[in-house]
Amino acid sequence: MTVKVIVTDMDGTFLNDAKQYHRERFLAQFEQLTQRGIEFVVASGNQYYQLISFFPDIRDRISFVAENGALVYMHGQELFHGELTRHESQIVIGELLKDPQLNFVACGLESAYISDRAPEAFVALMAKHYHRLQRVASYGEINDKLFKFSLNLPDSDIPQLIDKLHVSLDGIMKPVTSGFGFVDLIIPGLHKANGISRLLKRWQLSPQQCVAIGDSGNDAEMLRLVKYAFAMGNAGQSIKDIARYQTDDNNHDGALNVIQAVLDNASPFDI
């Protein structure tokens, strides 16, 4: 079956460790994809406004599954957004505030929000991932549709935190890792695969016609969804175990090499 959609994660996948990609090569590939009627989708835990900054010339010609699936844009138009009730968001915020050492960002439709008491280093880090980031004196004053929370902490502290939040926020939010010390709290079921499925339904296409490329825990569902699931060379073993195929690491154009294989009808796309 012919490939009609290519989906890629960003950090640790499409982007190298310097948060860049080979733009000239990709833009040439993108024009070939367009000529063949193949959709290109970015699926990331990051904010939509951050993601479009990487594709200024073609942002309205591609689609985005942003915020780990809580926000979906198709060719410049919003297709879907998730939303916590105010009661649910208050429960989450209350739980996170129990630990005074825990810093976090509340992610909404209009902006992301961070405490005005957060350390400057944390603010600077999150500003790289959330180009719309507002400081607030209290998370309770936020007037927005919230659908995700993002935390960053030492890798050694992550397993214990995830175990704790799995219990305390059961049924409200699900913690997922996205690498580089990040933990995202997502609305259960609103993962990347859910967002991709919404696009596939709109396009009347099947997961059998879809390629997905990823490296981290928040890519697991989309790799299970599609026929052509690729793990990056730098991916963790658990992701490599899920993916059917593997490509080079993110510092050696692994994602672009998969796109090229599609364009060249090379293995595994030659049958």
Secondary structure by P-SEA (a helix, b strand, c coil): ccccbbbbbccccccccccccaaaaaaaaaaaaaaabbbbbbbcccccccccccccccccccccccccccbbbccccccbbbbbcaaaaaaaaaaaaccccbbbbbbcccbbbbbccccaaaaaaaaaaccbbbbbcccccccccccbbbbbccccccaaaaaaaaacccccbbbbbccccbbbbccccccaaaaaaaaaaaaccccccbbbbbccccaaaaaacccbbbbcccccaaaaaaccccccccccaaaaaaaaaaaaccccccc
